[in-house]
Amino acid sequence: MALRPKTERHGTESPNVTTDQMLDNLNVYLDKRLGLRKCHDDMCQRYSIKHSESGQWAVPNIKMAYEKTQRLWTNTKKDGLSVILVKQILQHLQKCETDKLQCEIKAEKAKV
């Protein structure tokens, strides 16, 4: 994807990507950069966290991991765990929104 120059000095036009594409790209980068795969697996094993097929954790597990993360003193460990928790919370919020929309659709269909 080639960037075209803007009128600003040394400026380039923003890439033509969706927010979903940006999120996917940044997720892949963070997974590699922070070693999140190993960190995620270690966290699941250490705290006995079970997850669904989609990789989503239950809310009590998220809260428990958050509590444990807040007690960490070293930032290097806390960084990776914090990113994992942010991802889990975002997945949970997205699922809640999707479930809400599906309920609204079912209610509308039931009216018809």
C-alpha positions as CSV (number, residue, x, y, z in Angstrom):
1,M,0.0,0.0,0.0
2,A,1.8,3.1,-1.2
3,L,1.4,6.3,0.7
4,R,0.7,9.5,-1.3
5,P,2.3,12.8,-0.3
6,K,0.2,15.4,1.5
7,T,0.5,19.1,1.2
8,E,2.3,19.2,4.6
9,R,6.0,19.2,4.5
10,H,7.2,15.5,4.5
11,G,3.6,14.4,5.2
12,T,1.9,11.4,3.7
13,E,-1.7,10.5,3.4
14,S,-3.1,8.1,6.0
15,P,-3.4,4.5,4.8
16,N,-6.8,3.4,3.5
17,V,-7.5,0.8,6.2
18,T,-10.5,0.0,8.4
19,T,-10.4,0.1,12.2
20,D,-10.7,-3.7,12.2
21,Q,-7.7,-4.1,10.0
22,M,-5.7,-1.7,12.3
23,L,-6.8,-3.6,15.4
24,D,-5.8,-6.9,13.8
25,N,-2.4,-5.6,12.7
26,L,-1.6,-4.1,16.2
27,N,-2.7,-7.3,17.9
28,V,-0.3,-9.3,15.8
29,Y,2.5,-6.8,16.5
30,L,1.8,-6.9,20.3
31,D,1.6,-10.6,20.4
32,K,5.1,-10.9,18.8
33,R,6.7,-7.9,20.5
34,L,5.6,-8.7,24.1
35,G,5.6,-12.5,23.8
36,L,1.9,-12.5,24.6
37,R,1.3,-16.1,23.5
38,K,3.6,-17.5,26.2
39,C,2.4,-15.0,28.7
40,H,-1.2,-15.9,28.0
41,D,-0.5,-19.6,28.3
42,D,1.4,-19.1,31.6
43,M,-1.4,-17.0,33.0
44,C,-4.0,-19.6,32.1
45,Q,-1.9,-22.3,33.7
46,R,-0.9,-20.4,36.8
47,Y,-4.4,-19.2,37.7
48,S,-6.3,-22.3,36.3
49,I,-8.2,-20.1,33.8
50,K,-10.5,-22.0,31.4
51,H,-11.5,-20.3,28.2
52,S,-14.1,-20.9,25.5
53,E,-13.4,-22.0,22.0
54,S,-13.1,-18.4,21.0
55,G,-10.4,-17.9,23.6
56,Q,-12.6,-15.7,25.8
57,W,-12.4,-15.9,29.5
58,A,-15.2,-15.7,32.0
59,V,-15.7,-12.4,33.8
60,P,-14.7,-13.8,37.3
61,N,-11.4,-15.0,35.7
62,I,-10.8,-11.6,34.2
63,K,-11.4,-10.0,37.6
64,M,-9.2,-12.4,39.4
65,A,-6.3,-12.0,36.9
66,Y,-6.7,-8.2,37.1
67,E,-6.4,-8.3,40.9
68,K,-3.3,-10.5,40.6
69,T,-1.8,-8.1,38.0
70,Q,-2.3,-5.1,40.2
71,R,-0.2,-6.7,42.9
72,L,2.9,-7.1,40.6
73,W,5.8,-4.8,41.3
74,T,7.8,-5.3,38.1
75,N,6.5,-3.4,35.1
76,T,7.9,-5.9,32.6
77,K,5.6,-8.7,33.8
78,K,2.7,-6.3,34.3
79,D,2.9,-4.9,30.8
80,G,2.2,-8.2,29.0
81,L,-0.5,-9.3,31.5
82,S,-2.2,-5.9,31.2
83,V,-2.3,-6.1,27.4
84,I,-3.8,-9.7,27.7
85,L,-6.4,-8.4,30.1
86,V,-7.3,-5.4,27.8
87,K,-7.8,-7.9,25.0
88,Q,-10.0,-10.1,27.1
89,I,-12.1,-7.2,28.3
90,L,-12.6,-5.9,24.7
91,Q,-13.6,-9.4,23.6
92,H,-16.1,-9.6,26.5
93,L,-17.6,-6.1,25.6
94,Q,-17.8,-7.0,22.0
95,K,-19.6,-10.3,22.8
96,C,-22.1,-8.4,25.1
97,E,-22.8,-6.0,22.3
98,T,-23.3,-8.7,19.8
99,D,-25.6,-10.6,22.2
100,K,-27.6,-7.5,22.8
101,L,-28.1,-6.9,19.1
102,Q,-29.1,-10.5,18.5
103,C,-31.8,-10.2,21.3
104,E,-33.1,-7.0,19.7
105,I,-33.3,-8.7,16.3
106,K,-35.2,-11.7,17.8
107,A,-37.6,-9.3,19.6
108,E,-38.3,-7.5,16.3
109,K,-38.8,-10.8,14.4
110,A,-41.2,-11.9,17.2
111,K,-43.3,-8.7,16.6
112,V,-43.7,-9.5,12.9
